[in-house]
Amino acid sequence: MKKILLALCLAPMFVLASDSDSLFIRQLSEEIMRRGKAYDHLRDLTKKIGHRISGSEAYNKASAWGAKVMKESGADVVELQECMVPNWKRGGKDEAYLLQKDGKSVLRPIQAVALGNSMGSGAKGVTGEVIAFSNFGELEAARDKIKGKIVFFNHAFDPAEVLTFRSYGAVGAYRRSSPGIVAKYGAVGLMIRSLSDATDNFPHTGSTAYNDSFPKIPAMALGLRDADAIWEAFQKGEKMHAKLITHGRFAPDTIAHNVIGELRGTEFPDEIITVGGHLDSWDIGEGAHDDGAGCVQTIEILRSFRALGYQPKRTIRFVLFANEENGLRGATAYADRAKQRGEKHVFALESDAGGFTPRAFGVTAKGEQFQKVRSWLPLLKPYGIDNINPGGGGADIGPLNRAFGTPVAGLSPDSQRYFDYHHAQSDVFEAVNKRELHLGAVTMAALIYLVDKYGL
């Protein structure tokens, strides 16, 4: 008996969720699934504004739109928080061609797009023999053969990996770091297989970086069908030349804004819960899944709380972050100001994995905090959440975790189709399903409600 009593004394003490919590979450679901505005808001964002790269006039329009919709949705206060952002311009139409063996006459065009933050080739482009590798190890073994050539990396997603974000993580370095690596050995251009496992031929852009000690060569991503064709030809021993024409450049840093709406807490107003997504997108497609979905889900939580007359105990901030894609300046500015003001951030949640069916939350928190969140799983299961996994969050709320140790979480929707659209021309409004998008907002609203009511 003494051992049992001791175990009970040492066990984490959680306030058990009640039937009233189940009822309120059901009311949230009814409100969002029957009367939700997230899908309509996403249509406005993507069709009336479109893609929203940092530093663009389109981004400025999007931040004004976000402030307007938050006010209409019932925020107590709406603020545009200024931050300086990088100002990369694509500068023109990206072009790539496979050439005949003579390296002069065009065999056919290649579906390709310049990587974000890459520098242009100049109007005449660059031409070179193609040398192909499947990984960095092969490149190192052939480094004496690279000078004057265009390197092609064909490092593919692992199709047997069920968790596609793991596949993305495994190939990400080929986009982020390759330009500087191949330029070191004298390459004049770079092509990579797009970071996707799609069956179409849309190329996927995304951020890259150079090594300032070497030339800033043009860098492009290829559609997967073209990548397969070039790789197959190279494996057969065919000599190929390619021509790359890109126009990328940086203008001076410019002003952008985080859009911040707030519901003031009634009991613990100095304890802050943040929920958000990033408002910027790459400059192809419409940024619907990445991350228009997360932005409109964030606004929908605000709207549904107001519609149900919910008065939060803690202050909830709804944030549309600037410049996630190529700089993270908005997230950094948000966390820096919080640190300067001595704010108390108790939880942050982000949606930045597409508007697909919700499956789980990933939570980065101390052991007892994590177990408390996991104890709420039965309340979330009816709405599609099958698990609460350790580890998770998002790029925009990472600075809060690093600065304050704030527990953070990320919505984990079904990931099987996300990288079909990620950073591609195909990431458009029509690719988003209304029910899936709204159900994600339901699960996020439920988790925010539980954290607000019971704390962590």
C-alpha positions as CSV (number, residue, x, y, z in Angstrom):
1,M,0.0,0.0,0.0
2,K,2.9,2.4,0.8
3,K,4.4,1.8,-2.6
4,I,1.1,2.6,-4.3
5,L,0.6,5.8,-2.3
6,L,4.2,6.9,-3.1
7,A,3.7,6.2,-6.8
8,L,0.5,8.3,-6.8
9,C,2.4,11.1,-5.1
10,L,5.2,11.1,-7.7
11,A,2.9,10.7,-10.7
12,P,2.4,13.8,-12.9
13,M,-0.7,15.7,-11.7
14,F,-2.9,16.5,-14.7
15,V,-6.3,18.2,-14.5
16,L,-8.5,15.8,-16.4
17,A,-10.5,17.2,-19.3
18,S,-14.2,17.1,-18.7
19,D,-17.4,16.4,-20.7
20,S,-17.7,20.2,-21.1
21,D,-14.5,20.1,-23.1
22,S,-15.8,17.5,-25.4
23,L,-19.0,19.5,-25.9
24,F,-17.1,22.7,-26.6
25,I,-14.8,21.0,-29.1
26,R,-17.8,19.6,-30.8
27,Q,-19.3,23.1,-31.0
28,L,-16.0,24.3,-32.6
29,S,-16.3,21.5,-35.1
30,E,-19.9,22.3,-35.9
31,E,-19.0,26.0,-36.3
32,I,-16.0,25.5,-38.5
33,M,-17.3,22.6,-40.7
34,R,-20.7,24.2,-41.2
35,R,-19.9,27.9,-41.3
36,G,-16.2,28.2,-41.6
37,K,-14.6,30.8,-43.8
38,A,-11.1,29.4,-44.3
39,Y,-11.7,28.0,-47.8
40,D,-13.3,31.3,-48.9
41,H,-10.4,33.2,-47.4
42,L,-7.9,31.0,-49.2
43,R,-9.7,31.6,-52.5
44,D,-9.3,35.4,-52.0
45,L,-5.7,35.1,-50.9
46,T,-4.6,32.9,-53.8
47,K,-6.8,34.2,-56.6
48,K,-7.0,37.9,-55.9
49,I,-3.4,38.2,-54.7
50,G,-1.6,35.1,-55.8
51,H,2.0,34.2,-55.0
52,R,3.6,36.4,-52.3
53,I,7.4,36.4,-52.3
54,S,9.1,38.5,-49.6
55,G,9.8,42.0,-50.7
56,S,7.1,42.0,-53.4
57,E,4.1,44.3,-53.8
58,A,2.0,41.1,-53.7
59,Y,3.3,40.4,-50.2
60,N,2.4,43.9,-49.1
61,K,-1.1,43.4,-50.5
62,A,-1.4,40.1,-48.6
63,S,-0.4,41.6,-45.3
64,A,-3.0,44.3,-45.7
65,W,-5.5,41.6,-46.6
66,G,-4.6,39.6,-43.5
67,A,-5.0,42.6,-41.2
68,K,-8.4,43.4,-42.7
69,V,-9.7,39.8,-42.4
70,M,-8.4,39.5,-38.8
71,K,-10.3,42.7,-37.9
72,E,-13.5,41.3,-39.5
73,S,-13.0,38.0,-37.7
74,G,-13.1,39.8,-34.3
75,A,-9.6,40.4,-33.1
76,D,-9.3,42.8,-30.1
77,V,-6.2,44.3,-31.6
78,V,-4.6,43.9,-35.1
79,E,-1.0,45.0,-35.6
80,L,1.4,45.1,-38.5
81,Q,4.9,44.4,-37.1
82,E,7.7,45.8,-39.3
83,C,10.7,43.8,-40.2
84,M,13.4,44.1,-42.9
85,V,13.4,41.2,-45.4
86,P,15.6,40.0,-48.2
87,N,14.4,41.1,-51.7
88,W,15.3,38.4,-54.2
89,K,13.9,38.9,-57.7
90,R,13.6,36.1,-60.3
91,G,14.0,38.8,-62.9
92,G,12.6,37.0,-66.0
93,K,11.6,33.8,-67.5
94,D,13.8,30.8,-66.5
95,E,14.9,28.7,-69.5
96,A,16.9,25.5,-69.9
97,Y,17.7,23.5,-73.0
98,L,19.2,20.1,-73.8
99,L,21.6,20.6,-76.7
100,Q,22.8,18.3,-79.5
101,K,26.2,16.7,-79.2
102,D,27.8,19.7,-80.8
103,G,26.8,21.8,-77.8
104,K,25.2,24.4,-80.1
105,S,21.9,23.3,-81.7
106,V,18.9,22.8,-79.4
107,L,17.6,19.3,-79.0
108,R,14.6,20.2,-76.7
109,P,13.7,22.5,-73.8
110,I,13.9,21.2,-70.2
111,Q,11.2,22.0,-67.6
112,A,13.3,23.9,-65.1
113,V,13.1,26.8,-62.6
114,A,15.8,28.8,-60.9
115,L,16.4,28.1,-57.2
116,G,15.4,30.8,-54.9
117,N,18.2,33.2,-53.9
118,S,20.3,32.0,-56.9
119,M,22.1,34.5,-59.2
120,G,21.4,34.9,-62.9
121,S,23.4,33.5,-65.7
122,G,23.4,36.7,-67.7
123,A,21.4,37.2,-70.9
124,K,23.4,34.8,-73.0
125,G,23.1,32.0,-70.4
126,V,25.8,29.4,-69.7
127,T,26.5,26.3,-71.8
128,G,28.4,23.2,-70.8
129,E,28.6,19.5,-71.0
130,V,26.4,17.8,-68.4
131,I,28.0,15.5,-65.8
132,A,25.6,13.7,-63.6
133,F,25.8,12.3,-60.1
134,S,23.4,10.6,-57.7
135,N,25.1,11.9,-54.5
136,F,27.9,14.1,-53.1
137,G,30.2,11.1,-52.7
138,E,30.2,10.5,-56.5
139,L,30.9,14.2,-57.0
140,E,34.0,14.1,-54.8
141,A,35.3,11.0,-56.5
142,A,35.1,12.8,-59.9
143,R,36.0,16.3,-58.8
144,D,38.9,16.6,-61.3
145,K,36.4,16.1,-64.2
146,I,34.0,19.0,-63.3
147,K,35.7,22.2,-64.4
148,G,33.7,24.0,-67.2
149,K,30.7,21.6,-66.9
150,I,27.1,21.7,-65.7
151,V,26.6,19.4,-62.8
152,F,23.3,17.5,-62.5
153,F,22.4,15.9,-59.1
154,N,19.8,13.2,-59.4
155,H,19.3,12.4,-55.7
156,A,15.7,11.2,-55.4
157,F,13.1,10.8,-52.7
158,D,13.1,7.3,-51.2
159,P,9.7,6.0,-52.4
160,A,9.6,3.4,-49.5
161,E,9.7,6.1,-46.9
162,V,6.1,6.5,-45.7
163,L,6.8,9.7,-43.8
164,T,7.6,12.0,-46.7
165,F,9.1,14.8,-44.6
166,R,11.9,12.4,-43.8
167,S,12.5,11.9,-47.5
168,Y,12.5,15.7,-48.0
169,G,15.0,16.1,-45.1
170,A,17.3,13.5,-46.6
171,V,17.5,15.3,-50.0
172,G,17.3,18.9,-48.8
173,A,21.1,19.5,-48.8
174,Y,21.2,19.0,-52.6
175,R,19.1,22.2,-53.0
176,R,20.5,24.2,-50.1
177,S,24.3,23.6,-50.5
178,S,25.1,22.3,-54.0
179,P,25.9,25.6,-55.8
180,G,28.8,26.4,-53.6
181,I,30.0,22.8,-53.6
182,V,30.1,22.3,-57.3
183,A,31.5,25.9,-58.0
184,K,34.5,25.0,-55.8
185,Y,35.5,22.4,-58.5
186,G,34.9,24.8,-61.4
187,A,31.4,24.0,-62.5
188,V,29.7,26.7,-64.6
189,G,26.1,25.7,-63.7
190,L,24.0,23.4,-61.6
191,M,20.8,21.3,-62.1
192,I,19.2,19.3,-59.4
193,R,16.3,16.8,-59.4
194,S,13.3,18.6,-57.8
195,L,12.7,17.8,-54.2
196,S,9.5,15.9,-54.9
197,D,8.1,12.4,-55.7
198,A,5.4,13.7,-58.0
199,T,4.5,12.0,-61.3
200,D,4.2,15.3,-63.2
201,N,7.0,17.4,-64.7
202,F,6.6,20.6,-62.7
203,P,9.9,21.8,-61.3
204,H,10.0,22.8,-57.7
205,T,12.0,25.9,-56.5
206,G,13.2,26.6,-52.9
207,S,16.0,28.4,-51.1
208,T,19.6,27.8,-51.9
209,A,22.9,29.4,-50.7
210,Y,26.4,30.0,-52.1
211,N,29.9,29.8,-50.7
212,D,31.2,33.4,-51.1
213,S,34.7,32.1,-51.8
214,F,33.5,30.7,-55.2
215,P,31.6,32.0,-58.2
216,K,27.8,32.3,-57.8
217,I,26.8,30.0,-60.7
218,P,23.2,29.7,-62.0
219,A,21.3,26.9,-60.2
220,M,18.0,25.3,-61.4
221,A,15.7,22.5,-60.4
222,L,14.3,20.1,-63.0
223,G,10.9,18.5,-63.5
224,L,11.1,14.8,-62.5
225,R,10.4,13.5,-66.0
226,D,13.2,15.5,-67.5
227,A,15.4,14.5,-64.6
228,D,14.7,10.8,-65.3
229,A,15.4,11.2,-69.0
230,I,18.7,13.0,-68.5
231,W,19.8,10.5,-65.9
232,E,18.9,7.5,-68.1
233,A,20.8,9.0,-71.1
234,F,23.9,9.7,-68.9
235,Q,23.8,6.1,-67.6
236,K,23.9,4.9,-71.2
237,G,27.0,6.9,-71.8
238,E,25.5,9.6,-74.0
239,K,27.3,12.9,-74.1
240,M,24.9,15.8,-73.4
241,H,25.2,19.6,-73.3
242,A,22.8,22.0,-71.6
243,K,22.1,25.7,-71.7
244,L,20.8,27.5,-68.6
245,I,19.3,31.0,-68.7
246,T,18.3,32.6,-65.4
247,H,18.0,36.2,-64.2
248,G,18.0,36.1,-60.4
249,R,19.3,39.1,-58.4
250,F,19.0,40.7,-55.0
251,A,17.6,44.2,-54.6
252,P,18.3,46.0,-51.3
253,D,16.5,44.6,-48.2
254,T,13.0,46.1,-47.8
255,I,10.2,46.5,-45.3
256,A,7.6,43.8,-44.8
257,H,5.3,43.0,-41.9
258,N,4.1,40.2,-39.6
259,V,0.3,40.4,-39.3
260,I,-0.7,39.9,-35.6
261,G,-4.2,39.6,-34.3
262,E,-4.9,39.2,-30.6
263,L,-7.6,38.0,-28.2
264,R,-6.8,39.4,-24.8
265,G,-6.8,36.9,-21.9
266,T,-9.3,37.4,-19.1
267,E,-7.4,35.7,-16.2
268,F,-3.8,35.4,-17.3
269,P,-3.3,38.1,-19.9
270,D,0.5,38.1,-19.6
271,E,0.7,34.5,-20.6
272,I,0.8,34.3,-24.4
273,I,-0.2,31.5,-26.7
274,T,0.8,32.0,-30.4
275,V,-0.7,30.2,-33.4
276,G,0.2,30.9,-36.9
277,G,1.5,30.2,-40.4
278,H,3.7,32.0,-42.9
279,L,2.1,34.5,-45.3
280,D,5.0,34.6,-47.9
281,S,5.3,32.0,-50.6
282,W,7.6,31.4,-53.6
283,D,6.9,33.3,-56.8
284,I,5.5,30.4,-58.8
285,G,2.1,28.8,-58.2
286,E,-0.2,30.5,-55.7
287,G,1.2,29.4,-52.3
288,A,-2.1,27.6,-51.5
289,H,-0.8,24.6,-49.5
290,D,2.5,26.4,-48.6
291,D,1.4,28.2,-46.6
292,G,-1.9,29.9,-47.5
293,A,-3.6,26.9,-45.7
294,G,-1.9,27.6,-42.4
295,C,-2.7,31.3,-42.6
296,V,-6.4,30.8,-43.2
297,Q,-6.6,28.1,-40.6
298,T,-5.1,30.5,-38.1
299,I,-7.7,33.2,-38.9
300,E,-10.5,30.6,-38.7
301,I,-9.5,29.7,-35.1
302,L,-9.9,33.4,-34.3
303,R,-13.2,33.7,-36.1
304,S,-14.7,30.5,-34.5
305,F,-13.7,31.5,-31.0
306,R,-15.5,34.8,-31.5
307,A,-18.5,33.2,-33.1
308,L,-18.9,30.9,-30.1
309,G,-18.4,33.8,-27.6
310,Y,-15.3,32.1,-26.2
311,Q,-13.3,34.3,-23.8
312,P,-9.8,33.0,-23.4
313,K,-8.0,32.9,-20.1
314,R,-4.7,33.6,-21.7
315,T,-3.8,36.0,-24.4
316,I,-3.9,34.3,-27.8
317,R,-2.0,35.8,-30.7
318,F,-2.8,34.9,-34.3
319,V,0.3,35.5,-36.4
320,L,0.9,35.5,-40.2
321,F,4.6,35.5,-40.4
322,A,6.8,37.2,-43.0
323,N,9.7,35.7,-44.9
324,E,9.7,32.1,-43.8
325,E,10.8,30.9,-47.2
326,N,14.1,32.7,-47.7
327,G,15.2,34.3,-44.5
328,L,12.9,33.7,-41.4
329,R,13.1,37.4,-40.7
330,G,9.5,37.7,-39.5
331,A,9.8,34.9,-37.0
332,T,13.1,36.3,-35.7
333,A,11.6,39.8,-35.3
334,Y,8.6,38.4,-33.4
335,A,10.8,36.4,-30.9
336,D,13.3,39.3,-30.6
337,R,10.6,41.8,-29.6
338,A,9.1,39.3,-27.2
339,K,12.5,38.9,-25.5
340,Q,13.0,42.7,-25.4
341,R,9.6,43.1,-23.7
342,G,10.1,40.3,-21.3
343,E,7.0,38.5,-22.5
344,K,5.9,35.1,-21.2
345,H,5.2,32.8,-24.1
346,V,3.6,29.6,-22.8
347,F,2.8,27.7,-26.0
348,A,3.1,28.1,-29.8
349,L,1.4,26.1,-32.6
350,E,2.1,26.3,-36.4
351,S,0.5,24.9,-39.5
352,D,3.0,24.7,-42.3
353,A,2.5,21.2,-43.9
354,G,-0.4,21.8,-46.2
355,G,-4.1,21.8,-46.0
356,F,-4.6,18.0,-46.0
357,T,-6.4,15.7,-43.6
358,P,-5.1,16.2,-40.0
359,R,-3.3,13.1,-38.6
360,A,-1.2,14.1,-35.6
361,F,0.5,16.9,-33.7
362,G,4.2,16.9,-33.2
363,V,5.1,18.5,-29.8
364,T,8.4,19.7,-28.5
365,A,8.1,20.1,-24.8
366,K,9.5,18.9,-21.4
367,G,8.4,15.5,-20.3
368,E,5.5,16.4,-18.1
369,Q,4.3,19.1,-20.5
370,F,4.4,16.6,-23.4
371,Q,2.5,14.0,-21.3
372,K,-0.2,16.6,-20.5
373,V,-0.8,17.4,-24.1
374,R,-0.8,13.7,-24.9
375,S,-3.5,13.1,-22.3
376,W,-5.9,15.1,-24.5
377,L,-5.6,12.7,-27.4
378,P,-9.0,11.1,-26.7
379,L,-10.6,14.6,-27.2
380,L,-8.9,15.0,-30.6
381,K,-9.3,11.5,-32.0
382,P,-12.9,12.1,-33.2
383,Y,-11.5,14.8,-35.6
384,G,-8.7,12.8,-37.2
385,I,-5.8,13.2,-34.8
386,D,-4.4,9.6,-34.2
387,N,-1.3,10.5,-32.3
388,I,0.6,13.2,-30.4
389,N,4.3,12.6,-31.3
390,P,7.4,13.9,-29.6
391,G,9.3,16.4,-31.6
392,G,7.7,19.0,-33.8
393,G,6.9,22.7,-34.2
394,G,7.6,24.9,-37.1
395,A,10.2,27.2,-38.6
396,D,8.4,30.3,-37.5
397,I,7.9,29.3,-33.9
398,G,11.3,27.8,-33.5
399,P,12.8,31.1,-32.4
400,L,10.3,31.2,-29.5
401,N,11.4,27.7,-28.4
402,R,15.1,28.7,-28.6
403,A,14.7,32.0,-26.8
404,F,12.3,31.0,-24.0
405,G,12.1,27.2,-24.0
406,T,8.4,27.7,-25.1
407,P,6.6,24.4,-25.8
408,V,5.9,24.3,-29.5
409,A,3.8,22.1,-31.7
410,G,3.1,21.6,-35.4
411,L,0.0,20.2,-37.1
412,S,0.9,17.1,-39.0
413,P,-1.6,16.5,-41.9
414,D,-1.4,13.5,-44.2
415,S,1.8,14.1,-46.0
416,Q,1.6,11.8,-49.0
417,R,0.7,14.5,-51.6
418,Y,2.3,17.6,-50.0
419,F,5.6,17.4,-51.9
420,D,3.7,17.0,-55.2
421,Y,2.8,20.7,-54.8
422,H,5.5,22.1,-52.5
423,H,7.3,25.1,-54.1
424,A,5.8,24.3,-57.5
425,Q,3.6,25.9,-60.1
426,S,0.9,23.3,-59.2
427,D,0.5,24.7,-55.6
428,V,-2.8,26.4,-56.4
429,F,-6.2,26.9,-54.7
430,E,-7.8,24.0,-56.7
431,A,-5.3,21.6,-55.1
432,V,-6.8,22.2,-51.6
433,N,-9.9,20.3,-50.4
434,K,-12.3,22.3,-48.3
435,R,-13.2,19.6,-45.8
436,E,-9.6,18.7,-45.2
437,L,-8.6,22.3,-44.8
438,H,-11.4,23.0,-42.3
439,L,-10.9,19.8,-40.3
440,G,-7.3,20.9,-39.8
441,A,-8.6,24.2,-38.3
442,V,-10.9,22.2,-36.0
443,T,-8.0,20.2,-34.5
444,M,-5.8,23.3,-34.1
445,A,-8.7,25.2,-32.4
446,A,-9.3,22.3,-30.1
447,L,-5.6,22.1,-29.0
448,I,-5.4,25.9,-28.5
449,Y,-8.6,25.8,-26.4
450,L,-7.2,23.0,-24.2
451,V,-3.8,24.7,-23.6
452,D,-5.7,28.0,-22.9
453,K,-8.0,26.3,-20.3
454,Y,-5.5,24.0,-18.5
455,G,-2.1,25.6,-19.2
456,L,1.1,23.6,-19.6
